[in-house]
Amino acid sequence: MAKVHFTRWLKGIAPGEPVEIEGETVSDVLDRLFADNAQARNYVLDEQGRLRKHVCIFLDGERLAHSVALAATLQPQSEIYVMQALSGG
C-alpha cells in the first residue's frame, strides 16, 4: 500500500495525516483518495484529470515531472507527497 502525504497548506481540504491506499500508479491512488473528496481533487487535478501546474508530486523522495507524475508506477511501500509548487525570484 502506498502512503500519501499532503502539506499542511492543504489541511483544509486534504487528509491531515498520511493515508494508506492501494494502487499500481500515482493516478490509481489519487483517484481512490479523491473519490469522496471533490474539493481536494479539484485542487490537485484539472478538468481533464491532469496534474495542475501549481502542484508537485514527490514519489519515494524524487520530484516527478508533471508529464509523468500520474503514470508513475508504485512499489509496495511507496510514499507519495503532494504539495504546492513554489516559484518566484
KAMONOR-V113322 format. One record per residue. N is the residue number from 1. RES is the residue in three letters. PSI is psi in whole degrees, 0 to 359 (* if undefined). OMEGA is omega in whole degrees, -180 to 180 (NA if undefined). BURIAL is # if it has 9 or more other ideal C-beta (glycine too) atoms within 8 Angstrom, else .. Layout:
# KAMONOR-V113322
n	res	psi	omega	burial
N	RES	PSI	OMEGA	BURIAL
N	RES	PSI	OMEGA	BURIAL
This chain:
# KAMONOR-V113322
n	res	psi	omega	burial
1	MET	138	177	.
2	ALA	148	176	#
3	LYS	126	-177	#
4	VAL	129	178	#
5	HIS	141	173	#
6	PHE	148	178	#
7	THR	161	179	#
8	ARG	332	180	.
9	TRP	338	-179	.
10	LEU	8	-173	#
11	LYS	338	178	.
12	GLY	339	-177	.
13	ILE	344	-177	.
14	ALA	163	178	#
15	PRO	136	-180	.
16	GLY	337	180	.
17	GLU	156	176	.
18	PRO	145	-179	.
19	VAL	135	177	.
20	GLU	128	-176	.
21	ILE	141	177	#
22	GLU	147	175	.
23	GLY	157	179	#
24	GLU	330	-178	.
25	THR	168	176	#
26	VAL	318	180	#
27	SER	316	178	#
28	ASP	312	-177	#
29	VAL	314	-179	#
30	LEU	321	177	#
31	ASP	317	179	#
32	ARG	319	180	#
33	LEU	319	-176	#
34	PHE	356	-179	#
35	ALA	326	180	.
36	ASP	14	-177	.
37	ASN	79	-178	#
38	ALA	327	-179	.
39	GLN	314	178	.
40	ALA	319	178	#
41	ARG	314	-179	#
42	ASN	334	177	.
43	TYR	322	-175	#
44	VAL	321	-176	#
45	LEU	149	177	#
46	ASP	187	-176	.
47	GLU	337	178	.
48	GLN	6	180	.
49	GLY	15	178	.
50	ARG	155	178	.
51	LEU	131	179	#
52	ARG	154	-178	#
53	LYS	326	-175	.
54	HIS	10	-178	.
55	VAL	136	175	#
56	CYS	145	175	#
57	ILE	130	174	#
58	PHE	136	177	#
59	LEU	118	180	#
60	ASP	44	175	.
61	GLY	1	-179	.
62	GLU	129	178	.
63	ARG	129	-179	.
64	LEU	140	174	#
65	ALA	145	-179	.
66	HIS	322	-175	.
67	SER	340	-177	.
68	VAL	356	-172	.
69	ALA	311	-175	#
70	LEU	334	-179	#
71	ALA	356	-177	.
72	ALA	135	-179	#
73	THR	140	-177	.
74	LEU	152	171	#
75	GLN	165	-178	.
76	PRO	326	-178	.
77	GLN	31	-178	.
78	SER	151	174	#
79	GLU	129	-179	#
80	ILE	130	175	#
81	TYR	126	179	#
82	VAL	124	-178	#
83	MET	169	179	#
84	GLN	140	174	#
85	ALA	140	179	.
86	LEU	142	176	.
87	SER	169	180	.
88	GLY	183	-175	.
89	GLY	*	NA	.
